[in-house]
Amino acid sequence: MTTKYIFVSGGVISGLGKGISAASIAFLLKNSGFRVVPIKFENYLNLDAGIINPIEHGDPFLCEDGTEADMDLGTYEKFLDQNMTRKNFVTMGLIYKTVIEKERAFEYKGEDVEAIPHITDEIFRRIEIARRDNNAEIVIVELGGTAGEYQNILYYEASRLLALRNPGSVVHVHVSYLPTPPHLGEPKTKPTQLSVKFLNTMGIQPDFIVARAEKPLDKRRRERFALFCNLNADHIISSPDVSHVYEVPLQYLEQDFHKKIMKALGLPQKSPDLSNWKKLVERIKSKKDKVIEIAIVGKYFKTGEYQLRDSYAALFDALDHAAWANNVAIQTRWIDAEKVESAVAKAMADKKDLSYAITELIGKPEGIIVPIGWGPRGAEGMIMAASYGRKKQIPYLGLCYGMQLAAVAFARDILGLPKANTTENAKNTPDPIIQLMPAQKDIMKRRAYGGTMRLGSWDAIVKKGTIAYTAYEKNGKFIDKNKGLTSERHRHRYEFNDKYAHDFEKNGMTISARSVVEKLAEIIELPRNSHPFYLGTQGHPEYKSRPLDPHPLFIEFIAACKGNKSSTSAAKVLDK
C-alpha cells in the first residue's frame, strides 16, 4: 500500500508527553496489524544525546546498536516492544553535518546549498531510511520542541511539503496543553488556539488535537475548541492526567482515535488486540502485597531549586516494571551523594561516629541503588553508600558507575586498600581498581568524547550458581543457555582492573560474568550466604526493561527487597 505518515507536534509547553502520544498511536496501529516505525527529530545541534548533561535534557536512552538518543526512543521501545536504532533518531546537528559533508564532496554539483530544498530533502531521506529498513506501512514522525520555536521550523516545513506531495497520506496530530487556572476552575483553550495559529502560519492545519489537561474535556468545551481551531469536534482527543502512562493507549482506544486516524489516511478499519496490555494496567492498579522503599544515591537529581525525575528515567521505569512483576509498590527516596559526603565530613570534623552520619541520611530502606554517573563529584558519597549497603545487609544494585564504585568500596573495606579508587577520579591512585580501557586512552588524549565509549550491546558469559545466572535462567533471558550467554547494553570508558580479580574472589566477591570479547568483568556479586542481594553490573539492564518483559536483574533485586523484614505492609501505608 502507499506509505502513510503521521506527524506529531507539540504546543504550549514542553514535557507534555508528546513521545507518549506518538508511542500510543504507534502501539494502537501496530496492534491493529499495521507495520509501523516511529522516528524522532530533535532540535539541538548535538549529533546525538551522548554528551548532553542529563540534568539539561534528561537521561540519554541507550539503544542496542549504541545510539545515544532522546528518552522518547525508550518510550517507543517500551510501548512497541521492539528495538530502536540510530535510524529512529535524528538531530538537527546530524542533518546539517550531512548536508555540509555532501556539499564539500561536491554532491550538489555546484548548486547553492540552502535550507530549502537541501535540509528538507535530507529530512525526507532520513524518514525514507527508517521506512525502508523497517518495511513500514506507517511512519510516525515526532517533531522535537513546540510550535513557534525557530529551531524546528524546517521540520514543520518538511511535514508541509510531504503532505503536499502525498495528498491523503499524511495526517498531523498536535499535542497541546489546556491549563486550568485555580481561580477560574475551567480548562482554557486560548494557549492552544495560539499554538494552532503558529501551525497555520506555516501552512499546516492539524487534523487532530490531543488535549492534555488535568481533567477530561466536556462536550461544550470540545465543541468550542474545535470551532476556534477549525477541526471537527470528534477530532479533539481528550487526554486528561492518568495515574500511569501505560493507560494512555486505552484512553485513546475509548475515543476510537486509531479508527479516526485510519479513516483520515484511507486505511482499512481494524481493531487492536490489547488483552495483555489491559492485564498489565490491571496489575499496575491492583492492591499490592507491600510497599518497599528504595534509596537511590545519585548526583543528577537537582537543577536550581527543582528536583528532576528525567535524569534517571530508564531506571525508574525498570523499577516500576519489576515492582509490578513482584506485586509490590515502590517508594523511591532520592539522596544526593554530595550530601552523604558532607555529612561524613562534618562527622569527622566533630569527631563523631561516621556510620551514624551515613545512617542519618540513608536510614533503613529495603534497597539501595547507585546508578550511572561520571566524574568525581559525589563519587565518595556513592562509595560510602555501596559500603553501607554491604555492611548493613541491605539489598544493593550498582549500575555501571555503581558497579565500579562498589568494587572500590570492597577494596577499601575488605582488601585493606584505603587509597583504592578509579583512575577517572584519582589518576595517581596506588590501587586503580577501576581503570581506563586501553582502547580509550588515545581517544581521551584527543578529547574525542562524542560517541566513542564502549557502546551498545555486548555479549557475556554468566557463571553458573550465581545470583546473575539464576536471574537470567529463571526469566528465560539467555541467548544460549548451554553457554550461559547473555547480552547487555553498555556505555562506559572504564573497566574493572583484572589485576585485583584474584584478591576479590579470594575475599568473597564473585566475578559472575565476563564479556565474550576481552573477558572484561561484567558483573560482580556477593554470594547469597553472605548477603541477601549485592550485585553490580557494568552493563545497563535498565535500558532493556519493558513493562510486559521486566529485566531479570531488577526482578531479583526487587524480590530481595520484598523479602527484607523491614518492608511495610502496603495496606497500612496506603490507608494513611
BELHU-V755129 format. One record per residue. N is the residue number from 1. RES is the residue in one small letter. OMEGA is omega in whole degrees, -180 to 180 (NA if undefined). D_FIRST is the distance of its C-alpha to the first C-alpha in whole Angstrom. Layout:
BEGIN
n/res/omega/d_first
N/RES/OMEGA/D_FIRST
N/RES/OMEGA/D_FIRST
END
This chain:
BEGIN
n/res/omega/d_first
1/m/177/0
2/t/-180/4
3/t/178/6
4/k/-177/9
5/y/176/12
6/i/176/15
7/f/180/19
8/v/180/22
9/s/-179/25
10/g/179/29
11/g/173/32
12/v/179/35
13/i/174/36
14/s/177/35
15/g/-179/35
16/l/-173/33
17/g/178/30
18/k/177/27
19/g/177/26
20/i/177/27
21/s/179/25
22/a/-180/22
23/a/-179/22
24/s/176/23
25/i/179/19
26/a/-180/18
27/f/-179/20
28/l/-179/19
29/l/178/15
30/k/-179/15
31/n/172/18
32/s/175/16
33/g/178/14
34/f/175/11
35/r/-171/11
36/v/172/13
37/v/175/15
38/p/175/18
39/i/-179/20
40/k/173/23
41/f/-176/25
42/e/-174/29
43/n/-167/31
44/y/-177/34
45/l/171/35
46/n/178/36
47/l/174/34
48/d/-177/33
49/a/-170/35
50/g/-177/37
51/i/173/40
52/i/177/40
53/n/-178/43
54/p/177/41
55/i/-178/43
56/e/-172/42
57/h/179/38
58/g/-177/38
59/d/175/37
60/p/179/35
61/f/-177/33
62/l/-179/33
63/c/-178/30
64/e/-178/30
65/d/178/30
66/g/178/32
67/t/176/31
68/e/-165/33
69/a/175/31
70/d/-179/31
71/m/-178/31
72/d/178/28
73/l/173/26
74/g/176/29
75/t/178/27
76/y/-179/24
77/e/-175/25
78/k/-180/27
79/f/-174/25
80/l/-178/22
81/d/175/24
82/q/-177/23
83/n/172/24
84/m/179/24
85/t/179/25
86/r/180/26
87/k/178/22
88/n/-175/22
89/f/-178/25
90/v/175/26
91/t/176/29
92/m/177/30
93/g/180/33
94/l/179/30
95/i/179/29
96/y/-179/32
97/k/-179/33
98/t/-179/30
99/v/180/31
100/i/178/35
101/e/177/34
102/k/178/32
103/e/180/35
104/r/180/38
105/a/177/36
106/f/-179/36
107/e/178/32
108/y/173/32
109/k/175/35
110/g/178/37
111/e/165/35
112/d/179/36
113/v/-174/34
114/e/-179/33
115/a/175/31
116/i/21/29
117/p/-165/27
118/h/178/28
119/i/180/28
120/t/177/24
121/d/178/23
122/e/175/24
123/i/177/22
124/f/-178/19
125/r/-180/19
126/r/177/20
127/i/-179/17
128/e/178/15
129/i/180/17
130/a/180/17
131/r/-175/13
132/r/-176/13
133/d/178/16
134/n/-179/15
135/n/-172/11
136/a/172/10
137/e/-179/7
138/i/176/10
139/v/178/13
140/i/-173/16
141/v/177/19
142/e/-179/22
143/l/-178/25
144/g/177/28
145/g/-180/31
146/t/179/32
147/a/-180/31
148/g/176/34
149/e/-179/35
150/y/-174/35
151/q/-172/34
152/n/-174/30
153/i/-180/30
154/l/174/28
155/y/179/25
156/y/178/25
157/e/177/25
158/a/179/22
159/s/178/20
160/r/-179/22
161/l/180/21
162/l/178/17
163/a/179/17
164/l/-178/19
165/r/-176/16
166/n/-178/13
167/p/180/14
168/g/-177/13
169/s/-178/11
170/v/170/14
171/v/-179/16
172/h/178/20
173/v/-179/22
174/h/180/25
175/v/-175/28
176/s/-171/31
177/y/175/35
178/l/-180/37
179/p/175/41
180/t/180/43
181/p/-176/47
182/p/-177/49
183/h/178/52
184/l/176/49
185/g/177/47
186/e/179/44
187/p/-179/41
188/k/-176/41
189/t/-174/38
190/k/178/39
191/p/179/38
192/t/175/34
193/q/179/35
194/l/178/36
195/s/177/33
196/v/177/31
197/k/176/33
198/f/178/33
199/l/-179/29
200/n/179/30
201/t/177/32
202/m/178/29
203/g/-178/27
204/i/171/25
205/q/-179/25
206/p/177/24
207/d/180/21
208/f/170/23
209/i/172/26
210/v/-174/27
211/a/177/31
212/r/-179/33
213/a/178/36
214/e/-176/39
215/k/179/39
216/p/174/36
217/l/175/36
218/d/-175/38
219/k/-178/37
220/r/-177/39
221/r/178/38
222/r/-179/34
223/e/179/35
224/r/179/37
225/f/-179/34
226/a/180/31
227/l/-176/34
228/f/-179/35
229/c/173/31
230/n/178/30
231/l/167/27
232/n/-177/27
233/a/-179/29
234/d/173/27
235/h/169/25
236/i/-177/28
237/i/-180/27
238/s/-179/31
239/s/179/31
240/p/179/35
241/d/177/36
242/v/-178/36
243/s/178/38
244/h/-174/35
245/v/-178/32
246/y/173/30
247/e/-173/31
248/v/178/28
249/p/179/25
250/l/176/27
251/q/177/29
252/y/-179/25
253/l/-179/24
254/e/-178/27
255/q/-180/26
256/d/-179/23
257/f/-179/21
258/h/-180/18
259/k/178/18
260/k/176/19
261/i/178/16
262/m/-179/13
263/k/-179/15
264/a/-179/15
265/l/-179/11
266/g/-180/11
267/l/176/9
268/p/-179/11
269/q/178/14
270/k/179/15
271/s/-179/19
272/p/173/20
273/d/-177/22
274/l/-175/25
275/s/-180/28
276/n/-179/29
277/w/178/28
278/k/176/31
279/k/177/33
280/l/-179/33
281/v/177/34
282/e/179/36
283/r/179/38
284/i/-175/38
285/k/-175/40
286/s/177/42
287/k/-175/46
288/k/180/47
289/d/-176/49
290/k/165/51
291/v/179/50
292/i/180/51
293/e/177/51
294/i/176/50
295/a/179/51
296/i/-177/49
297/v/-175/51
298/g/-174/50
299/k/-178/50
300/y/-175/47
301/f/-165/47
302/k/169/49
303/t/-175/48
304/g/-180/51
305/e/-173/52
306/y/178/49
307/q/-177/47
308/l/172/44
309/r/-172/42
310/d/-179/39
311/s/178/41
312/y/-172/41
313/a/-178/37
314/a/179/36
315/l/-180/39
316/f/177/40
317/d/-179/36
318/a/177/37
319/l/178/41
320/d/-178/39
321/h/-178/37
322/a/179/40
323/a/179/42
324/w/178/40
325/a/180/40
326/n/-179/44
327/n/174/44
328/v/172/46
329/a/-178/46
330/i/166/46
331/q/178/48
332/t/175/48
333/r/-177/51
334/w/-178/50
335/i/178/53
336/d/-177/54
337/a/178/55
338/e/178/57
339/k/175/59
340/v/178/60
341/e/-178/61
342/s/-180/63
343/a/179/64
344/v/179/66
345/a/179/67
346/k/179/69
347/a/178/70
348/m/180/72
349/a/-180/73
350/d/-179/75
351/k/179/76
352/k/-179/74
353/d/-177/72
354/l/-178/69
355/s/178/67
356/y/-180/68
357/a/179/66
358/i/180/63
359/t/179/63
360/e/-177/64
361/l/-174/60
362/i/177/58
363/g/-177/60
364/k/177/59
365/p/176/55
366/e/179/54
367/g/178/52
368/i/174/52
369/i/168/49
370/v/-172/49
371/p/180/46
372/i/178/45
373/g/-179/47
374/w/170/48
375/g/-171/52
376/p/-176/55
377/r/178/55
378/g/-175/55
379/a/180/55
380/e/177/59
381/g/178/58
382/m/178/55
383/i/178/57
384/m/179/60
385/a/178/57
386/a/178/56
387/s/-180/60
388/y/179/60
389/g/-180/57
390/r/-177/59
391/k/-176/62
392/k/178/62
393/q/177/60
394/i/178/57
395/p/-174/53
396/y/174/52
397/l/179/48
398/g/-176/48
399/l/179/45
400/c/178/45
401/y/179/48
402/g/174/49
403/m/-178/50
404/q/-178/51
405/l/172/54
406/a/177/54
407/a/178/56
408/v/180/58
409/a/180/59
410/f/180/60
411/a/180/62
412/r/-173/64
413/d/-171/65
414/i/-179/65
415/l/179/66
416/g/-180/68
417/l/-171/67
418/p/-179/67
419/k/178/65
420/a/-177/62
421/n/170/59
422/t/-179/56
423/t/173/57
424/e/-176/54
425/n/-180/56
426/a/-174/60
427/k/-174/60
428/n/178/63
429/t/179/63
430/p/-180/65
431/d/-179/63
432/p/-179/59
433/i/177/58
434/i/-176/54
435/q/178/54
436/l/178/52
437/m/-177/49
438/p/-178/51
439/a/-177/48
440/q/-173/48
441/k/-180/51
442/d/179/50
443/i/-179/47
444/m/178/49
445/k/-178/52
446/r/-178/49
447/r/179/48
448/a/-171/45
449/y/-172/43
450/g/174/40
451/g/-175/37
452/t/179/40
453/m/170/41
454/r/-169/41
455/l/172/37
456/g/-173/34
457/s/176/34
458/w/-179/38
459/d/177/39
460/a/175/42
461/i/-178/44
462/v/-177/46
463/k/178/49
464/k/177/50
465/g/-179/52
466/t/176/51
467/i/-178/50
468/a/-179/46
469/y/180/46
470/t/-179/47
471/a/-179/44
472/y/-178/41
473/e/-177/42
474/k/-176/43
475/n/174/39
476/g/-174/38
477/k/175/37
478/f/172/38
479/i/177/36
480/d/-176/39
481/k/-179/41
482/n/179/44
483/k/-173/44
484/g/-174/44
485/l/176/41
486/t/-178/39
487/s/177/37
488/e/177/37
489/r/-176/36
490/h/179/39
491/r/-176/40
492/h/176/43
493/r/-175/46
494/y/-176/49
495/e/174/50
496/f/-179/52
497/n/-174/55
498/d/176/56
499/k/-176/60
500/y/-175/60
501/a/-178/58
502/h/-179/61
503/d/177/63
504/f/-175/60
505/e/179/60
506/k/-177/64
507/n/169/64
508/g/178/61
509/m/-177/58
510/t/169/55
511/i/-168/53
512/s/176/50
513/a/175/47
514/r/-179/47
515/s/177/44
516/v/176/43
517/v/175/44
518/e/176/47
519/k/180/48
520/l/176/48
521/a/-177/49
522/e/-179/46
523/i/172/48
524/i/-179/51
525/e/171/53
526/l/-180/56
527/p/-178/57
528/r/-177/56
529/n/178/60
530/s/-179/61
531/h/-178/58
532/p/176/56
533/f/177/53
534/y/-172/53
535/l/174/50
536/g/-180/49
537/t/178/46
538/q/178/45
539/g/-178/41
540/h/-180/39
541/p/-178/38
542/e/-178/37
543/y/-179/34
544/k/-178/33
545/s/179/34
546/r/-173/31
547/p/179/32
548/l/-177/31
549/d/-178/32
550/p/-179/35
551/h/-176/37
552/p/-180/40
553/l/177/42
554/f/177/42
555/i/-178/42
556/e/178/46
557/f/-179/47
558/i/177/46
559/a/178/48
560/a/178/51
561/c/179/51
562/k/-179/51
563/g/179/54
564/n/-174/56
565/k/-178/59
566/s/178/59
567/s/-177/55
568/t/176/56
569/s/-179/55
570/a/-177/52
571/a/-178/53
572/k/-178/56
573/v/-175/54
574/l/179/52
575/d/-176/55
576/k/NA/56
END
